[in-house]
């Protein structure tokens, strides 16, 4: 195995250099978490960011929501989508540029990580709602964020990607284990660090940290299991596999934790497959 070209300290330093979440997010969350807030208050904040506003209008008029009437104002979009849906989508709209880039170290072309993350978000919300476990809107955000570490680690993986793949094949280990062996850190760990930096809830940090290994999470956090299953569903459908998805297996403890068996996976796969075309309409916000 070749020597590391980057140290763990280099990678963590890159995390520190990542800018904070866009200022609009805490402002929107403040309104959404206030039971006395109004549509006008939320619309004013969303309308103050031209990029977010235009994406939100495009989203409101997308095939995914299927409304025949054209939505022309932010107020109409807020009424149409509802506060709960906006709560998850604001993260997607704000982080679109980060997720839509090439992630070369993982052999993911431009837009592929975004498609995978967005699909996982919708699947996670579906699982949460169907099982009546956790908060579906929080599950959406957790599904969206689960691979955020790849946006950082992909840059460092670069020339080391062959070493990681060779380690997986020759040592019969998972891609996560090979990441640690070659880079000294894994993308779930980096993702959790990012979520911590952005002051996201601990439940979300854990869902990102343990999305490959839910049984290792010591807390009773349903998001961990939901996101793991959502990730598996995406990979079964071939959505954003990358080089690491080829060695990803379902942790049976996740199904047991939500009181389901393997047939539940089949049902979610079929339901998601029907939605893929609509989800794809959101790829170019």
NUMIMI-555850 format. One record per residue (C-alpha): residue number from 0; x negated, z, y. Coordinates in nm, 2 decimals. Example, Ala and Ser with C-alpha at 12.3 -4.5 7.8 and 13.67 -1.06 7.14 Angstrom:
@pos=0 | c1=-1.23 | c3=0.78 | c2=-0.45
@pos=1 | c1=-1.37 | c3=0.71 | c2=-0.11
END
This chain:
@pos=0 | c1=0.00 | c3=0.00 | c2=0.00
@pos=1 | c1=-0.14 | c3=-0.10 | c2=0.34
@pos=2 | c1=-0.21 | c3=0.16 | c2=0.61
@pos=3 | c1=0.07 | c3=0.23 | c2=0.86
@pos=4 | c1=0.03 | c3=0.02 | c2=1.17
@pos=5 | c1=0.25 | c3=0.27 | c2=1.36
@pos=6 | c1=0.27 | c3=0.65 | c2=1.33
@pos=7 | c1=0.59 | c3=0.86 | c2=1.32
@pos=8 | c1=0.50 | c3=0.98 | c2=1.67
@pos=9 | c1=0.50 | c3=0.62 | c2=1.79
@pos=10 | c1=0.85 | c3=0.57 | c2=1.65
@pos=11 | c1=0.98 | c3=0.89 | c2=1.79
@pos=12 | c1=0.83 | c3=0.81 | c2=2.13
@pos=13 | c1=1.03 | c3=0.48 | c2=2.12
@pos=14 | c1=1.35 | c3=0.69 | c2=2.06
@pos=15 | c1=1.27 | c3=0.90 | c2=2.37
@pos=16 | c1=1.23 | c3=0.58 | c2=2.57
@pos=17 | c1=1.58 | c3=0.46 | c2=2.48
@pos=18 | c1=1.80 | c3=0.50 | c2=2.79
@pos=19 | c1=2.09 | c3=0.74 | c2=2.78
@pos=20 | c1=2.44 | c3=0.61 | c2=2.70
@pos=21 | c1=2.60 | c3=0.42 | c2=2.98
@pos=22 | c1=2.74 | c3=0.65 | c2=3.24
@pos=23 | c1=3.09 | c3=0.51 | c2=3.19
@pos=24 | c1=3.11 | c3=0.67 | c2=2.85
@pos=25 | c1=3.12 | c3=1.04 | c2=2.95
@pos=26 | c1=3.35 | c3=0.95 | c2=3.24
@pos=27 | c1=3.59 | c3=0.78 | c2=3.00
@pos=28 | c1=3.57 | c3=1.06 | c2=2.75
@pos=29 | c1=3.64 | c3=1.31 | c2=3.01
@pos=30 | c1=3.97 | c3=1.14 | c2=3.10
@pos=31 | c1=4.06 | c3=1.07 | c2=2.73
@pos=32 | c1=4.01 | c3=1.44 | c2=2.64
@pos=33 | c1=4.22 | c3=1.56 | c2=2.93
@pos=34 | c1=4.59 | c3=1.58 | c2=2.81
@pos=35 | c1=4.70 | c3=1.55 | c2=3.17
@pos=36 | c1=4.52 | c3=1.22 | c2=3.24
@pos=37 | c1=4.71 | c3=0.91 | c2=3.33
@pos=38 | c1=4.68 | c3=0.53 | c2=3.25
@pos=39 | c1=4.59 | c3=0.47 | c2=3.62
@pos=40 | c1=4.30 | c3=0.72 | c2=3.60
@pos=41 | c1=4.15 | c3=0.56 | c2=3.29
@pos=42 | c1=4.21 | c3=0.21 | c2=3.42
@pos=43 | c1=4.03 | c3=0.29 | c2=3.74
@pos=44 | c1=3.72 | c3=0.40 | c2=3.56
@pos=45 | c1=3.72 | c3=0.11 | c2=3.32
@pos=46 | c1=3.78 | c3=-0.13 | c2=3.60
@pos=47 | c1=3.47 | c3=0.00 | c2=3.79
@pos=48 | c1=3.24 | c3=-0.15 | c2=3.53
@pos=49 | c1=3.28 | c3=-0.53 | c2=3.54
@pos=50 | c1=3.11 | c3=-0.60 | c2=3.21
@pos=51 | c1=3.32 | c3=-0.34 | c2=3.03
@pos=52 | c1=3.64 | c3=-0.45 | c2=3.19
@pos=53 | c1=3.59 | c3=-0.82 | c2=3.10
@pos=54 | c1=3.51 | c3=-0.73 | c2=2.74
@pos=55 | c1=3.81 | c3=-0.51 | c2=2.72
@pos=56 | c1=4.04 | c3=-0.78 | c2=2.84
@pos=57 | c1=3.88 | c3=-1.03 | c2=2.60
@pos=58 | c1=3.93 | c3=-0.78 | c2=2.32
@pos=59 | c1=4.29 | c3=-0.72 | c2=2.41
@pos=60 | c1=4.36 | c3=-1.09 | c2=2.39
@pos=61 | c1=4.17 | c3=-1.14 | c2=2.06
@pos=62 | c1=4.31 | c3=-1.25 | c2=1.73
@pos=63 | c1=4.25 | c3=-0.90 | c2=1.58
@pos=64 | c1=4.54 | c3=-0.75 | c2=1.79
@pos=65 | c1=4.75 | c3=-1.06 | c2=1.76
@pos=66 | c1=4.97 | c3=-1.02 | c2=2.07
@pos=67 | c1=5.12 | c3=-1.34 | c2=2.19
@pos=68 | c1=5.16 | c3=-1.23 | c2=2.55
@pos=69 | c1=4.84 | c3=-1.27 | c2=2.76
@pos=70 | c1=4.70 | c3=-0.94 | c2=2.88
@pos=71 | c1=4.57 | c3=-1.00 | c2=3.24
@pos=72 | c1=4.50 | c3=-0.65 | c2=3.38
@pos=73 | c1=4.31 | c3=-0.34 | c2=3.27
@pos=74 | c1=4.63 | c3=-0.13 | c2=3.30
@pos=75 | c1=4.81 | c3=-0.36 | c2=3.06
@pos=76 | c1=4.51 | c3=-0.34 | c2=2.82
@pos=77 | c1=4.51 | c3=0.04 | c2=2.83
@pos=78 | c1=4.89 | c3=0.05 | c2=2.76
@pos=79 | c1=4.86 | c3=-0.21 | c2=2.48
@pos=80 | c1=4.56 | c3=-0.05 | c2=2.30
@pos=81 | c1=4.64 | c3=0.31 | c2=2.37
@pos=82 | c1=4.41 | c3=0.60 | c2=2.45
@pos=83 | c1=4.31 | c3=0.67 | c2=2.09
@pos=84 | c1=4.20 | c3=0.31 | c2=2.03
@pos=85 | c1=4.01 | c3=0.30 | c2=2.36
@pos=86 | c1=3.82 | c3=0.61 | c2=2.27
@pos=87 | c1=3.64 | c3=0.43 | c2=1.98
@pos=88 | c1=3.62 | c3=0.09 | c2=2.14
@pos=89 | c1=3.44 | c3=0.21 | c2=2.45
@pos=90 | c1=3.13 | c3=0.28 | c2=2.24
@pos=91 | c1=3.15 | c3=-0.06 | c2=2.08
@pos=92 | c1=3.18 | c3=-0.23 | c2=2.42
@pos=93 | c1=2.89 | c3=-0.03 | c2=2.56
@pos=94 | c1=2.66 | c3=-0.08 | c2=2.27
@pos=95 | c1=2.73 | c3=-0.44 | c2=2.20
@pos=96 | c1=2.41 | c3=-0.57 | c2=2.34
@pos=97 | c1=2.20 | c3=-0.34 | c2=2.13
@pos=98 | c1=2.37 | c3=-0.42 | c2=1.81
@pos=99 | c1=2.40 | c3=-0.80 | c2=1.86
@pos=100 | c1=2.02 | c3=-0.86 | c2=1.87
@pos=101 | c1=1.80 | c3=-0.98 | c2=1.58
@pos=102 | c1=1.69 | c3=-0.70 | c2=1.35
@pos=103 | c1=1.39 | c3=-0.89 | c2=1.21
@pos=104 | c1=1.25 | c3=-0.61 | c2=0.99
@pos=105 | c1=1.57 | c3=-0.59 | c2=0.80
@pos=106 | c1=1.61 | c3=-0.97 | c2=0.77
@pos=107 | c1=1.93 | c3=-0.95 | c2=0.98
@pos=108 | c1=2.00 | c3=-1.25 | c2=1.21
@pos=109 | c1=2.14 | c3=-1.22 | c2=1.56
@pos=110 | c1=2.49 | c3=-1.07 | c2=1.54
@pos=111 | c1=2.47 | c3=-0.96 | c2=1.18
@pos=112 | c1=2.41 | c3=-0.59 | c2=1.25
@pos=113 | c1=2.70 | c3=-0.60 | c2=1.50
@pos=114 | c1=2.93 | c3=-0.75 | c2=1.24
@pos=115 | c1=2.83 | c3=-0.50 | c2=0.98
@pos=116 | c1=2.87 | c3=-0.20 | c2=1.22
@pos=117 | c1=3.20 | c3=-0.32 | c2=1.36
@pos=118 | c1=3.34 | c3=-0.38 | c2=1.01
@pos=119 | c1=3.22 | c3=-0.04 | c2=0.89
@pos=120 | c1=3.39 | c3=0.11 | c2=1.19
@pos=121 | c1=3.73 | c3=-0.04 | c2=1.11
@pos=122 | c1=3.69 | c3=0.05 | c2=0.74
@pos=123 | c1=3.60 | c3=0.41 | c2=0.82
@pos=124 | c1=3.90 | c3=0.44 | c2=1.04
@pos=125 | c1=4.12 | c3=0.29 | c2=0.77
@pos=126 | c1=3.98 | c3=0.54 | c2=0.51
@pos=127 | c1=4.03 | c3=0.83 | c2=0.74
@pos=128 | c1=4.39 | c3=0.74 | c2=0.82
@pos=129 | c1=4.49 | c3=0.65 | c2=0.46
@pos=130 | c1=4.34 | c3=0.97 | c2=0.32
@pos=131 | c1=4.45 | c3=1.18 | c2=0.62
@pos=132 | c1=4.10 | c3=1.33 | c2=0.63
@pos=133 | c1=3.92 | c3=1.38 | c2=0.96
@pos=134 | c1=4.00 | c3=1.20 | c2=1.28
@pos=135 | c1=4.04 | c3=0.82 | c2=1.24
@pos=136 | c1=3.90 | c3=0.76 | c2=1.60
@pos=137 | c1=3.60 | c3=0.97 | c2=1.53
@pos=138 | c1=3.55 | c3=0.79 | c2=1.20
@pos=139 | c1=3.56 | c3=0.46 | c2=1.39
@pos=140 | c1=3.27 | c3=0.57 | c2=1.61
@pos=141 | c1=3.08 | c3=0.72 | c2=1.31
@pos=142 | c1=3.11 | c3=0.39 | c2=1.12
@pos=143 | c1=3.00 | c3=0.19 | c2=1.43
@pos=144 | c1=2.70 | c3=0.41 | c2=1.49
@pos=145 | c1=2.58 | c3=0.46 | c2=1.13
@pos=146 | c1=2.30 | c3=0.20 | c2=1.14
@pos=147 | c1=2.20 | c3=0.25 | c2=1.50
@pos=148 | c1=1.85 | c3=0.36 | c2=1.38
@pos=149 | c1=1.78 | c3=0.00 | c2=1.27
@pos=150 | c1=1.78 | c3=-0.11 | c2=1.63
@pos=151 | c1=1.47 | c3=0.10 | c2=1.68
@pos=152 | c1=1.31 | c3=0.09 | c2=1.34
@pos=153 | c1=1.35 | c3=-0.28 | c2=1.29
@pos=154 | c1=1.09 | c3=-0.34 | c2=1.56
@pos=155 | c1=0.84 | c3=-0.12 | c2=1.39
@pos=156 | c1=0.92 | c3=-0.25 | c2=1.04
@pos=157 | c1=0.81 | c3=-0.60 | c2=1.14
@pos=158 | c1=0.49 | c3=-0.68 | c2=0.95
@pos=159 | c1=0.54 | c3=-0.38 | c2=0.72
@pos=160 | c1=0.87 | c3=-0.52 | c2=0.58
@pos=161 | c1=0.68 | c3=-0.69 | c2=0.29
@pos=162 | c1=0.52 | c3=-0.36 | c2=0.20
@pos=163 | c1=0.86 | c3=-0.19 | c2=0.20
@pos=164 | c1=1.01 | c3=-0.46 | c2=-0.03
@pos=165 | c1=0.71 | c3=-0.45 | c2=-0.26
@pos=166 | c1=0.73 | c3=-0.08 | c2=-0.28
@pos=167 | c1=1.10 | c3=-0.10 | c2=-0.37
@pos=168 | c1=1.03 | c3=-0.35 | c2=-0.65
@pos=169 | c1=0.71 | c3=-0.21 | c2=-0.79
@pos=170 | c1=0.80 | c3=0.16 | c2=-0.77
@pos=171 | c1=1.17 | c3=0.12 | c2=-0.85
@pos=172 | c1=1.28 | c3=0.33 | c2=-0.55
@pos=173 | c1=1.55 | c3=0.28 | c2=-0.29
@pos=174 | c1=1.48 | c3=0.11 | c2=0.04
@pos=175 | c1=1.52 | c3=0.44 | c2=0.22
@pos=176 | c1=1.25 | c3=0.60 | c2=0.01
@pos=177 | c1=1.03 | c3=0.29 | c2=0.07
@pos=178 | c1=1.09 | c3=0.32 | c2=0.45
@pos=179 | c1=0.96 | c3=0.68 | c2=0.44
@pos=180 | c1=0.67 | c3=0.58 | c2=0.22
@pos=181 | c1=0.56 | c3=0.30 | c2=0.45
@pos=182 | c1=0.67 | c3=0.41 | c2=0.79
@pos=183 | c1=0.69 | c3=0.79 | c2=0.74
@pos=184 | c1=1.06 | c3=0.80 | c2=0.87
@pos=185 | c1=1.39 | c3=0.64 | c2=0.78
@pos=186 | c1=1.65 | c3=0.46 | c2=0.98
@pos=187 | c1=1.92 | c3=0.73 | c2=0.92
@pos=188 | c1=1.68 | c3=0.99 | c2=1.06
@pos=189 | c1=1.60 | c3=0.78 | c2=1.37
@pos=190 | c1=1.97 | c3=0.71 | c2=1.41
@pos=191 | c1=2.05 | c3=1.08 | c2=1.40
@pos=192 | c1=1.78 | c3=1.14 | c2=1.66
@pos=193 | c1=1.94 | c3=0.89 | c2=1.89
@pos=194 | c1=2.28 | c3=1.05 | c2=1.84
@pos=195 | c1=2.13 | c3=1.39 | c2=1.92
@pos=196 | c1=1.97 | c3=1.24 | c2=2.24
@pos=197 | c1=2.30 | c3=1.10 | c2=2.35
@pos=198 | c1=2.46 | c3=1.45 | c2=2.29
@pos=199 | c1=2.71 | c3=1.31 | c2=2.04
@pos=200 | c1=2.89 | c3=1.57 | c2=1.82
@pos=201 | c1=2.71 | c3=1.72 | c2=1.53
@pos=202 | c1=2.96 | c3=1.57 | c2=1.29
@pos=203 | c1=2.86 | c3=1.22 | c2=1.41
@pos=204 | c1=2.49 | c3=1.30 | c2=1.38
@pos=205 | c1=2.54 | c3=1.41 | c2=1.02
@pos=206 | c1=2.74 | c3=1.10 | c2=0.94
@pos=207 | c1=2.45 | c3=0.89 | c2=1.06
@pos=208 | c1=2.19 | c3=1.10 | c2=0.90
@pos=209 | c1=2.35 | c3=1.11 | c2=0.55
@pos=210 | c1=2.53 | c3=0.78 | c2=0.53
@pos=211 | c1=2.30 | c3=0.68 | c2=0.24
@pos=212 | c1=2.30 | c3=1.02 | c2=0.07
@pos=213 | c1=2.62 | c3=1.21 | c2=0.14
@pos=214 | c1=2.56 | c3=1.46 | c2=-0.13
@pos=215 | c1=2.25 | c3=1.59 | c2=0.05
@pos=216 | c1=2.46 | c3=1.70 | c2=0.35
@pos=217 | c1=2.51 | c3=2.08 | c2=0.33
@pos=218 | c1=2.81 | c3=2.10 | c2=0.57
@pos=219 | c1=3.16 | c3=2.02 | c2=0.47
@pos=220 | c1=3.18 | c3=1.71 | c2=0.69
@pos=221 | c1=3.43 | c3=1.44 | c2=0.57
@pos=222 | c1=3.28 | c3=1.18 | c2=0.81
@pos=223 | c1=2.97 | c3=1.18 | c2=0.59
@pos=224 | c1=3.16 | c3=1.06 | c2=0.29
@pos=225 | c1=3.39 | c3=0.83 | c2=0.48
@pos=226 | c1=3.11 | c3=0.64 | c2=0.64
@pos=227 | c1=2.91 | c3=0.62 | c2=0.32
@pos=228 | c1=3.21 | c3=0.46 | c2=0.15
@pos=229 | c1=3.28 | c3=0.23 | c2=0.44
@pos=230 | c1=2.91 | c3=0.11 | c2=0.43
@pos=231 | c1=2.94 | c3=0.04 | c2=0.06
@pos=232 | c1=3.26 | c3=-0.16 | c2=0.11
@pos=233 | c1=3.08 | c3=-0.37 | c2=0.37
@pos=234 | c1=2.80 | c3=-0.44 | c2=0.14
@pos=235 | c1=3.03 | c3=-0.53 | c2=-0.15
@pos=236 | c1=3.19 | c3=-0.79 | c2=0.08
@pos=237 | c1=2.84 | c3=-0.92 | c2=0.18
@pos=238 | c1=2.88 | c3=-0.81 | c2=0.54
@pos=239 | c1=2.54 | c3=-0.75 | c2=0.69
@pos=240 | c1=2.35 | c3=-0.69 | c2=0.37
@pos=241 | c1=2.00 | c3=-0.74 | c2=0.50
@pos=242 | c1=1.71 | c3=-0.67 | c2=0.27
@pos=243 | c1=1.80 | c3=-0.30 | c2=0.23
@pos=244 | c1=2.15 | c3=-0.36 | c2=0.11
@pos=245 | c1=2.03 | c3=-0.50 | c2=-0.22
@pos=246 | c1=1.94 | c3=-0.15 | c2=-0.35
@pos=247 | c1=2.23 | c3=0.05 | c2=-0.21
@pos=248 | c1=2.45 | c3=0.23 | c2=-0.46
@pos=249 | c1=2.77 | c3=0.43 | c2=-0.43
@pos=250 | c1=2.73 | c3=0.80 | c2=-0.44
@pos=251 | c1=3.01 | c3=0.91 | c2=-0.67
@pos=252 | c1=3.03 | c3=1.25 | c2=-0.49
@pos=253 | c1=3.18 | c3=1.07 | c2=-0.19
@pos=254 | c1=3.49 | c3=0.96 | c2=-0.38
@pos=255 | c1=3.53 | c3=1.30 | c2=-0.54
@pos=256 | c1=3.51 | c3=1.46 | c2=-0.19
@pos=257 | c1=3.80 | c3=1.26 | c2=-0.06
@pos=258 | c1=4.00 | c3=1.30 | c2=-0.39
@pos=259 | c1=3.99 | c3=0.93 | c2=-0.49
@pos=260 | c1=3.86 | c3=0.73 | c2=-0.78
@pos=261 | c1=3.69 | c3=0.39 | c2=-0.80
@pos=262 | c1=4.02 | c3=0.21 | c2=-0.78
@pos=263 | c1=4.04 | c3=0.32 | c2=-0.41
@pos=264 | c1=3.72 | c3=0.12 | c2=-0.33
@pos=265 | c1=3.89 | c3=-0.19 | c2=-0.48
@pos=266 | c1=4.20 | c3=-0.14 | c2=-0.27
@pos=267 | c1=3.99 | c3=-0.09 | c2=0.05
@pos=268 | c1=3.78 | c3=-0.40 | c2=-0.03
@pos=269 | c1=4.09 | c3=-0.61 | c2=-0.07
@pos=270 | c1=4.25 | c3=-0.48 | c2=0.25
@pos=271 | c1=3.93 | c3=-0.53 | c2=0.45
@pos=272 | c1=3.87 | c3=-0.88 | c2=0.31
@pos=273 | c1=4.21 | c3=-0.98 | c2=0.46
@pos=274 | c1=4.10 | c3=-0.85 | c2=0.80
@pos=275 | c1=3.75 | c3=-1.00 | c2=0.81
@pos=276 | c1=3.86 | c3=-1.31 | c2=1.00
@pos=277 | c1=4.03 | c3=-1.10 | c2=1.26
@pos=278 | c1=3.73 | c3=-0.87 | c2=1.29
@pos=279 | c1=3.51 | c3=-1.17 | c2=1.33
@pos=280 | c1=3.71 | c3=-1.26 | c2=1.64
@pos=281 | c1=3.55 | c3=-0.96 | c2=1.80
@pos=282 | c1=3.19 | c3=-1.07 | c2=1.74
@pos=283 | c1=3.13 | c3=-1.23 | c2=2.07
@pos=284 | c1=3.25 | c3=-0.98 | c2=2.32
END
